[in-house]
Amino acid sequence: MNMLSEKTVSKGYYGDFGGSFVPEDLQKVMDHLEGQFLKVQDDPKFNEEFRYYLREYVGRENPLTFAENLTRVTGGAKLYLKREDLNHTGAHKINNVVGQILLAKRMGVNRVIAETGAGQHGVATATVCAMFGIECVIYMGKLDTERQALNVFRMELLGAKVVAVEKGQGRLKDAVDEALADLVQNHKDTFYLLGSAVGPHPYPTMVKHFQSVISEESKRQILEKEGKLPAAVIACTGGGSNAIGAFAHYIDEPEVRLVGVEPSEAPTLSEGVPAVIHGFKCLTLLDEKGEPKPTYSIAAGLDYPGVGPEHSFLKVSGRAEYVTISGSEALEAFQILSRTEGIIPALESSHAVAHAIKLAKELPDSESIIINLSGRGDKDVEQVFNMLKKE
């Protein structure tokens, strides 16, 4: 696979970012997990099983769709949508979930826990646990359970226990805190299926490995369609799992711009400073006391004060660029894509769409841009309805 050079990555570090900053007991769990992952990473039998479920259960490969109407309305570069919204459960999350659940199965655990913000990772985890008959517990901030009530019902319908976390802001950070606390208590029979490219090593490496199927496909697809690589690949960035998957096979292609789009209300990569959060070092939004800063975004999946360590490295090294989009701009892009292409995007993905519309106008029509459409907007329709009703 065309990844970041081994000289840069050492024991879970991407430059100065990453690592594992956890209690000794939990470090033993991380070391064991790393050992198990390394065994399956290049195991032909494991990868064959992984690809089987991606094809037969998730529905891959998904299309790289030329957004002809949006391109015409926008002007400039051709806009292509990498259709992660067409995956089973409606988002990119299931790519990583299938990989990790197969690893958990190999390790012989009988209980899986996960955190979720927008609910898509929770739904994907509950879905696959139901298929394999594994007990599933999902931690979700109380505020997020309220604004994503339909996803909570989906998880419960699939047999998962959803724990509403009331501590802190009752958002994604607090859900991660509770999931890690559970793992410390129950690590002997529990697998923590982390949903984003964050956390102590080996999680960011594992998540990138399983999500890199996105760029593996899109790179081949764009070469078939355009005969050359895109001018840019754009993806929304919260914790960073869909973006690192969308970027992975382009990192060593310097002519391709990698653009991460974060909410202006939670500009971690734009304004964050190096700090340790949830057992790893990354760019982090801190308050005046040096604690993780409260964040808010209309897109629950982007509402996190940290970001994946590789994104932090790509930012400081200059290989990738990270920009912000406001909630109102994302809401407008949500409506534009719906009306021009008949595709309702997730609010998270709408941030990427909004920036792509801006960038396309700056480039000639001979160039192309890939937008990673990380998920569909079914989960957000009621929220958007209520927001527009108030305007």
Phi, psi and omega in degrees: 000147184273086187246182176299144184297149182295337179296331182276326185258120178220117179049052175083009179256140171242098190063236179268002187250152179112224180080191180217109183245079185224162177301157185305318180298319180288329178297324177298322177295317180295320179295319178296317179298317179300316180299318179292321179295317180298329178294322185265343187308316181243023179279114183305321181293317178296314182293328176295318178294318178301311180295325178300312182289327175298321182282308190275338184248314181282324180099020178280156005274151178265161187287158164255100190267126174287117180275078188297314182294316179296321178297317180295316181293321184283316186084154179092218186298152176289136181254124177245142180249119172277115199272064175293343177293342182272355177296153170305134185079355166089014179200173179293340189307326187291338177303307180293321182297316179299315180299313183289325180292325176293325175293316179300320178297317178299326182279350175079020179281156182241010180215133179239136174238156179205161172252158174207149177252288178287345179101346184292320177293321178297317179296316180298317180295314179298322180299309184287325175298321178298317181297321183265000177068041182249137178301138186225128176235127181245127175262131184215133178303142184301319179299319180292327177296330181283318183275349176235046184301325181295321178292327175299316178297319179301314181299316180292323177299326180278000175099004180276152171265123180258122180257114179279119184268118183264348181295157177059227179275351185069040181232196189301316180304318183290327176294320178296317178306312183291322179295318178295322178297320177298315182299318179301318182285327192234026189296340183293327181233014186236138175248123176271110181268088185285137191266344182236175184275049183231184177092176179292152173304134020257014188302311180301323178293317179297313183296318177299317181302313183283328181277345183295350175302333180300306182283334174302315179288312187295327179294315178294319183293318182290327177294324177292322185276321187247344181077005177202168181287158180287159175290329182205151170241127186239133179213146175290153185225113172246264169288327170113013185289315181291324182291317181291328174293322180288331183272331197315308186275006175248353185302322180267021175244085189301338180284348180265120177286133176253119186236115175264137184241119180244160180290139180296342178279347178218067188276064187303311183283336180278325187233357183288163177234156181298130179197164178263128177220135177050039172084012178211161181260131179203176170291131189221142173278119182243149175273185184294342178268000181082015178262155176307130187282138174302135181233161175209139174215150175296340177260107185302329182287351179252007188267076185212134184280354176241191180199161180305143183297327180291325175296320178301317179293316180299327178291305186290333179281344180085002181290326178240156176243147183230129185234168179243149175228136181282163177301322181291324177293319179295321179296321177294318179294325175305315181285322181297312181295322179300317186279330183272324187244354184067027179237118179267112184272158170297154178298327176300307181298331181298332176296318178293320179299317182300316180289323179300322178299320178292313185292322182303323182294340182270351185246153179289161183287357175278349181260166178227156178231134173259125173256122175280106179277086193295337180192164179268161189264012179309317183295339187256353189299315180296318178299314180294320177305313180293323180292316182289330179294331182279342183289000000 
